[in-house]
């Protein structure tokens, strides 16, 4: 029997900080981030640019977009991906 929830996409919610970063980004980066958000809706864990984080950030994931990182968390029960923040790699892990 097929699980009906198996094909349901996730909802992506963007935090205020991540939204402010997005709005200030170049049009080119915004387009790439939009593609990232669309991919996260389909499968927030399985993509070559996605890795689970360790240490203090355990429980979070990162999606690589050029020299930027999209840090997100996943709630499978609610089918929800929350974008916590977006930053240049030089600032992400500070």
Secondary structure, DSSP 4 states (H G I P E B T S, - for coil): ---GGGGPPPEEEE-HHHHHHHHHS-HHHHHHHHHHHHHHHH-SS-STTEEE--GGGTT-EEEEETTEEEEEEEETTTTEEEEEEEEEHHHHT-
